[in-house]
Amino acid sequence: MKNMNSMLQGYRVLDMTQIVAGPTCSRIMAELGADVVKLELAPYGDRTRFGGLKPRDPAHKGSSQSTYFFQHNHSKKSLALDWKHPKGQALLRALIPHFDVLVENFSPGVMARAGLAYEDLKALNPRLVMCSISLAGQTGPLSQKPGYDYIAQAYAGITDLIGDPQGDPALITMAMGDTATGISAAMAIGYALLHRERTGCGQYVEATLLDTYFQMHEVAIPRVSLRKNYTPKRTGSQHPDGGPTGVFKCADGSYIALAILPHQWEAFVKALNAAELLTDPRYATAALRRDNNESLKDRLETWLGNFGSRNEALAELEKYRIPCAPVLTLNEAMEHPHLKERSTIRNVQDEGLGEFQIPGLPVKFSDWESEEKLQADLLGQHNESVLRDVLNMSENDIAHLYEEGVLIKDKKAGNALSEPIGF
């Protein structure tokens, strides 16, 4: 039987992030059991509340909920306040001693100008682990440049390598760098907490989109470093190192992906029933196969043309243990039984949005399982319970904060005074 005690139970995380990278970091910690309070800024909260799909039921018109917000912020508690108000800043500072982790992704310098730099917060809580997520870091020539995932792609030399060799560079349109940075940040915070357990000391952690994207270059950086006149080029649907490795067209107009390493060359030749390739001098070595990549592509696509469907071709390749896959649309991937069985995609339910699907946690544990019923707060839904349970504030004091405009709340969130958050 799996141990269902949450691995991060007892840890408190103050989430001062929005969009994707920061919320991904704190969401992972929330799923693993940490009590995550998402501090949303007046008057609208996280900007993703205006993205994705909104409730269509007229009864939920004007709701602060959205599918975009839900995906990246479920399992957290929303505390919504005006942090520019002196009492809002006072509340924030009062919360710091009660939290183990603070995650923020404001532009570098914003926290310091608000008197909330790590050194300021460390004075309030020496055990605090603070993580800042940004485009390019808190220091350096690019540190003050505004930007998101796609800007980091460009600076990291990623965008230039995507697209057709004779065409324009192409954009990776999903938040690949944001998500990877959030995962990296969650990992780093976990290690910082482990360090704190051993030493008693918190510390400051930085994660950047640019650094994360730069890690994604597989083999090219040493080549550029050692070969001063070498510049990687776009290779479109084919891997620059050959193989053949890339995307190939089938007779029915669909595509497959193939990845052949040098030790799999003979198996590939057997799959194609093309023994003559083994004696063809153009393909005698991996380097030669790379140089003759286009002719190999033509040879493979001619072979694929002999099959009535993509699945027939894949079945033949798989007989020889050739790494291959259909190039699925997202719609097809979401219906794949493997992703469903492993909860890579999972169903969620929201009162306003209804039932829909979001990605699952990207890792599995032998002694812990993800929560099946996930929820995402409306804006400010847990204002009362956070302030009551963490700071022991009275209902009257909280009411005054609403009157002064320090606290904000979705009118559909109701009264959360009877909903403790486990602190």
N, C-alpha and C positions, 0 to 999 in steps of 0.2 A: 504493500500500500504506500502510495506516495505521501511524503510529509508535506502537508498543506500549510505549514507555518510560513508566512512570507519572509523571504530572505532578508529584506531590508526593513522589516517591521521594527518600529522604534526609532527610525531615523526620520528627521523632518527636513523637508526641502522647501525653500522659498524660491519660487519660479518667477523671475522678472523678465521673461522672454516673450517673443511673439514670432509669428510667421512659421518657419519649419525647423531650422537647425536647433535652436534653443529648446523649443517645445518637444522635439524628438528626444533630446537628452533627458529632460525631466519626466517625460511620459514613460520612458523605459524604467526609470527609478520608481515611478508610481506603480507600474505594473508589477514590479518586483516587491511591492509592499511598503514602500516609503510613504509617509504622509506628506503629500505635495500640495502646497498652497500656491495657487497661481495668482500673483498679484497683477491685476489688470488696471490699466490707467484710465482715469476719467477723460472724456465722457463716454467713449465707445468700447473700451477694452481691446483685446487682441484684434488686429486688423483682419485676421482670417474669419472673424465672425461675419464679415461682409463678402466672403468668397465662397466658392462651392455652391451647393444648392441650399435654398432656404425652405422652411415649411410652406406647404401649399394650402393647407387647411386654413380657411379664414379665421378659425378660432385661435390660431397661433400667428396671426398677422403682426408684424413688427417684432417677432421674437429675436433674441440675440443669438439663437442657435443656428448653426450651419453645418453641413457635412464636412467642410474643410476644417472648421474648428474642432468638431467631434473627433475626427481621425487623429489629430495631433495633440489633443488635450483631454481625452477621456481619462478617467481615474484620478482627476485632480479636483481640488476645491477652489472655487473662485472667490477671491477677495478683491473687490473693486473700489478704488479710492483715488482721490485727487492728491497725488504725491507732491504737487507743487504747493499745496496748502501747508502752512506750518504745522497744523495738527496731523496732516497726512504724513509728513516727514517724521514727526514725533512718533506716530504709530509704527512706522517702518523701523525706526531705530529701537523701539521697545520690543519689536518682534525678534530682532537679530539674536539676542542671547538665548532664545528658545529654539533656535534652528541649528542643524548640523551643516547644511549646505545652502548656498545661495548661487543661483545661476542667472546670468544676465547677458543680453545681447544688444545693448544700446551701442551707439557709435562710441568709439574710444574717447574718453574724456568726459562723457555725460555723467557717469557715476561720480567721478572725482569732483566735478563742478557742483554736484548736489551734496558734497560732503559724505559720499558713500563709497569712496575708494577702499580698497582692501585694508590699507593701514588704518583707516578710520573705523572700519567694521571689526578689524582684529582687536582694537582696543576695547570694543564692546563684548567680543566673544573670541578669545584666543584659540578656541577649538574649531572655529568656523573654517570650512572648506569653501572657497569662493571660486567660481568658474566664469570666466568671461569668454564669450563666443563672438567673433567678429569676422569681417571680410579678410583682413590681412594682419591683424595683431594690434596690440596697444602701442607699439613703437615701430619705427622704421619709416622709410619714405612714403609708403602707401597707407600708413595707419589712419590718416584722417580722410581717406577717400571713401565716399559712400558707395555702397554696392551690395549686390546679392550674388546668388549662385552663379549666374551666367557671367558676371564680371570676373569672378574668381576663375572660372573655366578659361577665360581669355588670357588672363595674366599667367596662368599655370602652363600655358603651351598645350592645352587640351583642345580648344576650339579649332586651332589651326590644323590639327591632325584628323578632324572629322569631316567627312564629305567626299565628293568625287574629286579625283586628281585634277581634272580639267575644269572643275567648277569652283564655286565659292566655299569657304569653310561653312560647316553646318553647326547648328546648336543642339546640344542635348537638352531636350525640353522638359524632362522630368527633374525633380529636385535631387539629383544624385549626390551632388556635393553637400547640400544642406543636410540630407539624411545621414550621409557618411560622417559628417562633422559632428552631428548630434550623437551618433553611436560612439565615436571616438571620445567625445566629451564625457559621456556616461562612463565609459571605461576608465578614463583618467580620474574621475571623481571617485570611482570605486577604489582605485589604488591609493588615492590620497586619504580616503577614509581608513584603509588598511594601515597606511603609514601612521595615521593619527592614533589608531588603536595601539600601536607599538610605542609611539613616542609621546602621545598626549597633545601633540601640536597640530593645528590646522595648517593650511597653506593655500596659496593662490595658483590657480590652474588656468591656462590659456588654450583655447582651441580656435583654429581659423579655417575658413573655407579654402583659402589659398594653399596653406600647408597640407590640408587633406587632399586636395586635388593633385598637388605635386607628388604625393605618395603613390598616386595611381599609375604613374609611368612605370611600365614593367621592366624594360631593359634598355631604354633609349638614353637615359641620363649618363651612364658610364661611357656609352659609345660616343656621345657628343663631347664628353669630357676628354676622352683619349684621342679621338679623331677630330682635330680642330676644324677641319673643313667639311665635316659631316653635318647635314641638316635633315632630320626626318621629314618625309613627305606624306601627304595624304594618299591612301591607297584604296579608298572607296570601300567596296564590299569585300575586299581581300586583305588578309593579314600581311603586313610588310615582310614577315619572315617566311612566307610561303607555307608549304605543308603538303598538300593544299589545305589552307585554313581560311574560311570565310563563308560567304552566303552565295548559294548557287540556285539557279532556276530550274524547276521541274517542268515536265511536259504540260502539266495542267495549269501552268501559270503561277503556281505557288512556289515557295522557297524552302530550302533547308539550310541549316548551318552545319558546318563540318570543321573539325579540328584534328588534324593529323600531325603528330609529333614524329621525329625521325625514326624512332623505334617501331612505329606503326606503319611504315611505308609498305613493307612487304604484304601485310594483311590487307592494306588498301588495294594494292595491285590484284590480290586474289579476289577481293570482293568485286572488282571490275572485270575479272577474268581477262586481264590484259598483261600477260607475262612479258610481252615485248617491252613494256615500260621499264622492266628491270635491267634490260641491256641497252636501253636508249641512253646515249652519252649525255643528253640534255638533263637527265634526271639522276645521274650517278651519285650525287651527294646532296645533302640538305641545302647547301649553298646554291648549287646549280638548280635545284627545284625552285628555290626562291627566285632566282634570276629568270626562270622560265615559267613563272607563275601563271601568266595569261594563257599559255598553251595548255597547261594542266587544267585550268578552268574550262577551256573549250572542250578538252577531252572528257572531263567529268560531266559537263552538261549534255554532251552528246550521249553519254551512257544513261543519264537520267531521262533522256528523251525516249528511251525504250520502255518506260513504265507508264502504265495508264494513270497512276495516281502517285502522289507524294508518299503515302503510307506504304505502298509496295516497294518503293525505292529504299525507304528507311528500313523496312524489314530485311531487305537483302544486305544492307550495310551492317545492320546489327548482328547478323549471323557471324560476322567476322570481328565483332566487338569494336567497330569503328565508332568513335565519339561523334554522334550526330543528333540533330533535333529538328523538328519542324519549326519554322519561323512563325510563331503564333501571333495573332492579334491579341490585344489586351482582353478583348471579350472572350476569346478562346482560352487564354491562360486562366481567366477567372473561373471557367467551367471545368478545368482539368481536375480529374479525380485525385491526383497526387496532392495538389495544393489544398484541396478541400480536406482530405484525410489528415494532413499534418497541421491543419488550422493556419496554413500560410495565408489563406483568406478566411475571414470569419464574419458571421452575421452579427449585427448589433441592432438594438431597438431603441428608438427615441420617441418620446411622446409626441413631439411636433413633426419630426422628420419621417417617422415610420420605421420600417425595417430596411436596412441596406447593408452593404459589405464594406469592410475596411481591411487593410493588411494586418496580419498577426505579428506577434513578437518574432524577431528574426533569429532567435536562439531557442534551444530546448534544454530542459534540465531533467535529470533522472528523478529527482526528489521534489519536484515542484511543478505545478501546472498553472497556466494562465486562468484568470477569472473569466468565466463564460459570459456573465451578464455585466457589460460595461456601460458606464454612464458618463455623460459630460455635463458640466454645470452650465446653467444660464449665467449671464453676467451678474456677479455679486451674490450668487445664490447662497454662499456660506459666509457672508460677512459677519453675521451675528455669532455663528458658532465658533468661527476662528477667534474673534475678539473676546468672546466669553471664555472659551476653553483654554486659550493660550495666555491671554492677558488678564483674565478674571474681571473683565469689564461688566458693569451692570447694564440692564436693559435701558435705563434712563440715560446713561452716558452714551450708549450706542445710538439711541434715538436723537440725541443732540447732534451727533456727528452727521446724521442724515439731514437734519435741519440746517446745518452749516454748509452742506454740500461737500463734506469730506468723503462720505461714502456714497456710492451710486449702486443702483440695482435694477435689473430687469423687472418690470412690474409684474411679470408672470412668474417670477421666482418664488413668490409667497414669502412666508415667515419661516426662517430656518432656525429659530431659537430652540426648537425641540429636536434638532438634528445634530448631535455632537459628532465630531470627526475623529474621535478616538485618541485624542491627546491626553 
